[in-house]
Amino acid sequence: MQKWEGAEMMRLTTMIWTMAKLTGCAVAVLGTAVILGCADGPPADQLNSPPQGTAPTSSRLQENYIAMTDNEMLNDASMSSIHFVPRTAELNSLGVRRLTRISEILKVYGGTVYYDGTDPERDLRKDRVEKIRSFLASCGLDASRFNVEQGFAGGAGMSASESIAIREATRGPGDTKIGTQDGGASVEGGDSGGSGSGGAK
């Protein structure tokens, strides 16, 4: 009986020693992996591009967004003040990249590029529109394939007089009119209060 207990103890001791060695090896492997993971390695794939230039490694998913971005540019072929160096007609790096891509799309589909900047100087607006036109031409785009105009993307939109005429034509009985008193305070009232003043006298 004592021999059996001694053999059992020996087997138990061997098992504990083996488990301790395996645990030590596992800890060593995990520690090495952590150290290597913290070390500088190749950059991870990047879905989007950095602010300037292109990512050193790009994700395969990036291809899925190219058509979506081009479709957006085709629908919203517009430039704004943020694409120019402040108070000048010089394109900044963002404007150069956007116009370069727009030019590739216009070579296929043609269309109109709008400048929607609200610069107070009329000459600056004209110069920026001309800069857009000359840049597209420098990209090898045929002048018959595109036009550059000042206005919002897709057209100039609705004028204030058109909006007022539609509102007056569609106003129903009991609709609230909003007018302005002499002091500039906004007041509300029904149709019976007077035209355009919301009932203010």
For each residue, the residues with C-beta under 8 A, 3 or more apart:
1: 4 5
2: 5 6
3: 6 7
4: 1 7 8
5: 1 2 8 9
6: 2 3 9 10
7: 3 4 10 11
8: 4 5 11 12
9: 5 6 12 13
10: 6 7 13 14
11: 7 8 14 15
12: 8 9 15 16
13: 9 10 16 17
14: 10 11 17 18
15: 11 12 18 19
16: 12 13 19 20
17: 13 14 20 21
18: 14 15 21 22
19: 15 16 22 23
20: 16 17 23 24
21: 17 18 24 25
22: 18 19 25 26
23: 19 20 26 27
24: 20 21 27 28
25: 21 22 28 29
26: 22 23 29 30
27: 23 24 30 31
28: 24 25 31 32
29: 25 26 32 33
30: 26 27 33 34
31: 27 28 34 35
32: 28 29 35 36
33: 29 30 36 37
34: 30 31 37 38
35: 31 32 38 39
36: 32 33 39 41
37: 33 34
38: 34 35
39: 35 36
40:
41: 36
42: 57
43: 46 55 56 57
44: 57
45: 57 58 59 60
46: 43 49 50 55 56 57 58 59
47: 58 59 61 62
48: 55 62
49: 46 53 54 55 58
50: 46 53 54 55
51:
52: 93
53: 49 50
54: 49 50 58
55: 43 46 48 49 50 58
56: 43 46
57: 42 43 44 45 46
58: 45 46 47 49 54 55 62
59: 45 46 47 62
60: 45 63
61: 47 64 65
62: 47 48 58 59 65 66
63: 60 66
64: 61 67 68
65: 61 62 68 69
66: 62 63 69 70
67: 64 70 71
68: 64 65 71 72
69: 65 66 72 73 101
70: 66 67 73 74 101 105
71: 67 68 74 75
72: 68 69 75 76
73: 69 70 76 77 98 101 102 105
74: 70 71 77 105 109 111
75: 71 72 153 154
76: 72 73 153 154
77: 73 74 102 105 106 111 112 113 114 153
78: 113 114 115 116 152 153
79: 83 95 98 99 113 114 115 116 117 128 132
80: 83 115 116 117
81: 84 86 117 118 119
82: 94 95
83: 79 80 91 92 94 95 98 99
84: 81 88 89 90 91 92 95 117 128 131
85: 88 90 91 92
86: 81
87: 124
88: 84 85 124
89: 84 124 127 128 130 131
90: 84 85 131
91: 83 84 85 95 96 99 131 135
92: 83 84 85 95 96
93: 52 96 97
94: 82 83 97 98
95: 79 82 83 84 91 92 98 99
96: 91 92 93 99 100 135
97: 93 94 100 101
98: 73 79 83 94 95 101 102
99: 79 83 91 95 96 102 103 113 132 135 136 139
100: 96 97 103 104 139
101: 69 70 73 97 98 104 105
102: 73 77 98 99 105 106 113 136
103: 99 100 106 107 135 136 139 140 141
104: 100 101 107 108 139
105: 70 73 74 77 101 102 108 109 111
106: 77 102 103 109 110 111 113 136 141 145 146
107: 103 104 140 141 142 145
108: 104 105
109: 74 105 106
110: 106 145 146
111: 74 77 105 106 146 147
112: 77 146 147 148 149
113: 77 78 79 99 102 106 132 136 146 147 148 149
114: 77 78 79 148 149 150 151 152 153 154
115: 78 79 80 125 128 129 132 148 149 150 151
116: 78 79 80 150 151 152 153
117: 79 80 81 84 125 128
118: 81
119: 81 124 125 128
120:
121: 124 125
122: 125 126
123: 126 127
124: 87 88 89 119 121 127 128
125: 115 117 119 121 122 128 129 150
126: 122 123 129 130
127: 89 123 124 130 131
128: 79 84 89 115 117 119 124 125 131 132
129: 115 125 126 132 133 148 149 150
130: 89 126 127 133 134 148
131: 84 89 90 91 127 128 134 135
132: 79 99 113 115 128 129 135 136 148
133: 129 130 136 137 148
134: 130 131 137 138
135: 91 96 99 103 131 132 138 139
136: 99 102 103 106 113 132 133 139 141 146 148
137: 133 134 141 143
138: 134 135
139: 99 100 103 104 135 136
140: 103 107
141: 103 106 107 136 137 145 146
142: 107 145 146
143: 137 146
144:
145: 106 107 110 141 142
146: 106 110 111 112 113 136 141 142 143
147: 111 112 113
148: 112 113 114 115 129 130 132 133 136
149: 112 113 114 115 129
150: 114 115 116 125 129
151: 114 115 116 155 156 157
152: 78 114 116 155 156 157
153: 75 76 77 78 114 116
154: 75 76 114
155: 151 152
156: 151 152 159
157: 151 152
158: 162 163
159: 156 162 163
160: 163 164
161: 164 165
162: 158 159 165 166
163: 158 159 160 166 167
164: 160 161 167 168
165: 161 162 168 169
166: 162 163 169 170
167: 163 164 170 171
168: 164 165 171
169: 165 166
170: 166 167
171: 167 168 175 177 191
172: 175
173: 191
174: 190 191
175: 171 172 190 191
176: 188 189 190 198
177: 171 188 189 190 191 193 196 197 198
178: 186 187 188 198
179: 186 187 189 196 197 198 199 200
180: 184 185 186 187 197 200
181: 184 185 187 197 200
182:
183:
184: 180 181
185: 180 181
186: 178 179 180
187: 178 179 180 181 197 198 199 200
188: 176 177 178 198
189: 176 177 179 192 193 194 197 198 199 200
190: 174 175 176 177 193 199
191: 171 173 174 175 177
192: 189 199
193: 177 189 190 197 198 199 200
194: 189 197 198 199 200 201
195:
196: 177 179
197: 177 179 180 181 187 189 193 194 200 201
198: 176 177 178 179 187 188 189 193 194
199: 179 187 189 190 192 193 194
200: 179 180 181 187 189 193 194 197
201: 194 197
